[in-house]
Amino acid sequence: MDFDFTDDQNALREAVARWVDKGFSFERRHALAKAGGAARAVYTELAELGLTGLAVPESMGGMGFGPVEAMVVMEELGRGLVNAPLVHGALVAPALLAAAPEALQADWLPRIADGSALVVLAHQERAARYQLRRVDTRATRQGEAWVLSGAKSVVPAGDEADAFIVPARLGGAAADESGIGLFLVERDAGGLAVRGYPTQDGARAAELTLASTPAALITDDGFGVLSRAVDIGIAAVCAEGVGLMERLTALTVEYMNTRKQFGVTLASFQALRHRIADVKMQLELARSMSYFASLKLGEPDAARRRAISQAKVQIGQSARYIGQQCVQLHGGIGVTDEYVGSHYFKRLTMLEMQYGDTLHHLGEVSSRMQDSAGVFA
């Protein structure tokens, strides 16, 4: 199998890397985090690069790129520790809106592509424990319109978004896959309350409360659409994680080559060299599984879901190992707020819990393992 990137993909990577080097220093990110984590201005700059149109069809003003291009972009944004909701607004939202009526697509997708609108998925609920099928928010029809009642938690960039895509139950029990609809709720809709707050990694999230809030129906058969869109988001955060781990490893190697102990650099000690070798092994395992996740997005549901969960498990394990080892190899400076390495570790910690933590996805992998290897055949 050919894992070489095309010239266009390499050019895209270089363009994003140049912007990161020139436009998003650690000092800028640190200042944004201290100010509360608002990142809409950064999102606008990414829109000027065309990145908000990555997954939007060309007919709607986007570039119509695929998962490999998204992976390339997210790796570079991860290396730069870029604080912007690109995964949620430019990759997940277009995948959800692809199931919407044509008029709704025509209203929102061009604005997503040019960055003038930020639409994010609001799907997490307090009792769900990462289960996409667990939806307690209710949708009620009132004449020709729909209203929603319920609550959503930890909505990324929720207090900066212009609209939300909200799963709500049309019928069935709270944990049924059937009976889930997807709705678009605009920020200024009546009955919608948004409470924003900063997150540990310097970004922002929000709690949403919906009380008979007007909404536009995207699809009344939402579980399959939601599952695929979340898988796209997982593949993207896996790629971001690879970029984060790669840069944190490079920072640690640089530190070991300059920091002296007993008159020699830390890199002179064989035991520490062995530890950094293990770190690099975990990095390459994570990179391989990130590629695997992106390449499997076009597969049928069962194969795709299993592959995505396998990748998320490896990313979570690698992120924890690399983060802990690199902090220990730095010593005390590795956990200070003024040092860039600690911010990579915090972002990796948050990323490990996004779209389901390692333990959740380990359970997903286990539930999908049907092969017996001939032992019980």
N, C-alpha and C positions, 0 to 999 in steps of 0.2 A: 504494500500500500504506500502511495506517495504522500508524505507528510510535508512536502515543500510548499511554501506559500507562493501564490501568484505575484506577478509584478504589481498588480493593482492592490493586492492585500498588503504587500510590503510598503507601498507608497502611502497607504492609509495609516499603517503603523507609524511610519516616519513623521507624517503630518501631526498625528496626535502627540507623539513624543516631543516634537519641536514646540508645540503649544505648551505642554507641561513644563518643559525646561524654561521657557520664556515667561509664561503667564501664570504659573501656579507654584510658587515657591513654598517651602515649609512655613516661612514667616507669614505668608498670606493665609495659609490654611489655619495656622495657629491663631491668628487674629480673628478669623471667622468663627472658630470654635469658641474663643473667649467671649465673642459678641453674641453667642447664642446658637450659632450653627446655621443661620439662614444662608441658603445657597442658590437662590433664584438668579442672582446676577451671574454666578458661575455657569448655571444651566443655560442662560442666554448666550454666553460666550461659546459654549459647546454647540449651540444652535447655529451660531455664525460660521462654525466649521462644517456645518451640515450634519452633525452627528445625531441630532434629534430626529432626522428623517431616515436613519439607517434602515429601519424595518417597515417604514411606510411605503406602500406601493408607488411606483412612478406616476401612475394615473392620478394619485392624490397629492402629488408634489414632493414625494420622498425619493429615496435612492433605491428602494427595493432590494437591499442587500440581504444576505443569508446569515446563518448562525456563525460561520467561520469569521466573517468580517466583524460581527458583534464581539466574538471572542478576542480578536486582535485588538479592538478598541478598548475593551475592558481590561485586558492585561496592562496596557499602557496607562490607563487611568488608575489602576491599582498601584503600579510602580510609583506614580506621582502622588498617591494618597489624595486623589481629587475628591472633594466633598461636593457631590452633585447627584440628584436622583435620576441619573440617566437610565439605569436598569428599569426603574418603575415607570418613568414617563415615556421613554423612547423605544423600549423593547416589549415590556409586558402589556402596556395599554393598547398599542396597535394590534397585538395578537388577540386581545379581547374584543376590540371594536371591529375586527374582521368578521365577526358573527352578527354585527348589527345591521339593521335595515340600511339601504343605500343612502337615504336622506341623512341619517344620523352619522354615517361614515363621512359623507361629503361635508357635514357641518364641522366635524372635529378633527379628522385626520390631516387635512391641510394645515390646520393651526398647530397640531402636534409636530408636523414636519418642519415648520418654520420656527418653532420654539415659542410662539406667542401664547400657547396654551399648555399647561401642565396638568395631565390627567393621571391619577394614580389609583392602584387597586387598594380597596379597603375591605379586606376579607377576614382578618383575624378577629376571633371572639374569645372572651375570657374562658369559656368552658371547652373550647375546641381542641386544645393541646395539639395544634398543627394539623388536625384532621380537616381536610378541605370539605368533606361531606357534612361536617357538623355545622349547621347553620340555624341559628335561632331567630335571626332577624326575619320579620314577616312582611310579605308584600300583599297588599289588598287592592282590589280593583274598585275604582269609583267612577262609574260610567265608562268613558273611553280612556281614563287616566289611571295611573298607579300611584299609590303612596306606600312608603316604607316606615316601619317602626322597629327600633332595635338599637344596638350599639356595636361599634367596631373599635378595636384597640390597636395601638402601635402602628398607625397608618403612616408610612414614610412620607416626609415632607408634607404632612397633612394640612398644616396651617399656611402653606405656600401654594397649594394646588388650586386650580380653577374648577376642577370637577373630580368626582370619584366614581369608580366602577364598583358597585356594591352587590355581592351575592345576597339574595334574600329568598326565603322559602315561600313557594307557591302552594305547596301541599306536602303531605307525607310527614313522617316522623323527623325529629331533629337531626338524626344521623343517616338518613336515607340519601343515596346518590341521586335518585330521581326527585323531581319536585323543586329543583333549585333554578331560579332565574337570575339573570344578570341585568343590572339596571345602572343607568348613568344618572348621577345626582350632581347638579350644579352647586357651586359653592354658596351662592346667594339664595338657594331654595329655602322656602319657609319650613320651619320646624327642625332645621339642621343646626346643631351646636358643635363647634370645633374648639377643642382645647389643646393647644400646642405646648411642646416642652422640648428641651435639648436632650440628646441621648449621650451615652458615655463616650462614643467615638467622635463627638464633635458635630454630629448632624442634628436633624430635628425629626420629630414624629408627633402624632396627635391622636387624641381620643375623639371619636365621633359619636354623637347621640342623634338618632333620627326619631322624630315624633310626628307621624303622619306627614312625612316629607315627600313632596312630589318627585317623581322619577320617570325617566324614559326607559322603556323596555329594550334591552339589547337582544336577548334571546330567552325563551322559556325553557330551553334545554341546556342549562348552563354548566353542568358539572364537567363534561368532557372538554368544553372550551376553557374553563377555569383551570383544569388539570394541565392542559398543554401550555397555557400561558405561564403558569407557575413553573413548569419545567424549563421554559425559556428563561425565566428569571433565575432559576437555580444554576443553569449552565453559565449564565452571565456572571453570577457572583463567584462561581468556581474559577472562572477566568480572572476575575478581579483578585481573588485570593492568591492565584499563582503569581500575579504581578506584585502583590504585597509581600509574599514570602521571598520572591526573588530579590527584591530591593532590600528587605530586612537582612537577608543572608549576606548580600554585598556590603551593607553597612557594617555588619559584624566582622567580616573578613578584613575590611579596611581598618577597623578598630584594632583587631588582633595584630595587624602588621605595623601598627604605630605605637600602641600602648606598651610600655616597658615594665617589666617586673624582674627584680634581681639583676638589672643591667641588660636584659635581653627582651626582645619583643614576645608577646604572648604566643604568637604563631610559632615560636621556637619550641614550645612544649608539645611533646608527642601526644600526650593525653588529650590536649585541647584540639590538636589537629584531627584526632580520631572523632571527636565530637562534632566538629564542623563537617567532616566527611559524612557522618550520619545525617546531619542537617541537609546536606545537598542531596543525599539519597531520598529523603522525604520530599524534597522539592521536586525531584524528577518524577516520583510516584504521583504527586499531585498534578503535575503538568500533563502526564500521560492520561490521567483520568479526566482532566478538564477537556482535553482533545476528544476523548471518548464520549463525554456528555454532549458536546456540541455536534459531533458527527451522528449521534443517535437521535437527534431531535426530529428527524424525518421518518423514523421507524413507527410501526404500529404501536398502539397505546401500551400494551403489556411490556414489550421489549424496551420501549422508551422509558417508561416509569422505572423499571428495574435498573437500567443503565444510569439514569439520573440519580437515583438514590445511592447506587454504588459509588458514583463520583462524589456525591456530597459527604458520604462517610469518609472517604479518603481525604478529601479536602479538610474536613473537620479534624481528623487525626493528625494530618501533617501540620495544620495551622497551630494546633495546640503544642505539638512537639517543637516545631521551629520557633514559635514565639517564646516558649519557656527556655529553650536552650540558648537562644540569642540574648535574652535578657540576662541569664546567668553568666554568659561569657562576657557581657559588658560590665557586670558588677552593679554597684549602686546607681550609676548614671543611667542604667537601662530602664529605670522606672520613674525618672524625673520628668515632669511635664515640659521642661525646656528642651529635652532631647527628642529628636525625631523618632528614634527607635521605639519609644514607649507608645507613640501614637499608632505606629504600624501594628503593635501588639494589641492595642485596644480595638482597632478596626477589625483585626483578625478574630478577636473574641466575639464581637458583635456579629460578624459575618457567619461564624459557626452556628449561630442560632437563627439566622435568617432563613425563612421558608422551611423551617424544621431543623432541629438540632441533630447532632450525630446519632444520638440514641434513637430518636424517632426514625431516622432513615435506615438505621441498622435493622429496626423492626420491619420496615418496608421491604428491605432486601430479603430478610428471612421469610416473610410471608409470600414472596414471589419465587422462592427457590423450589422448583418442582423436580429437578433432576436428582436421580438416586445413585448415579454413577455405577449402576448395575448391582449394587450391594443388596438391595431388597427387591430387585426385579424378578 
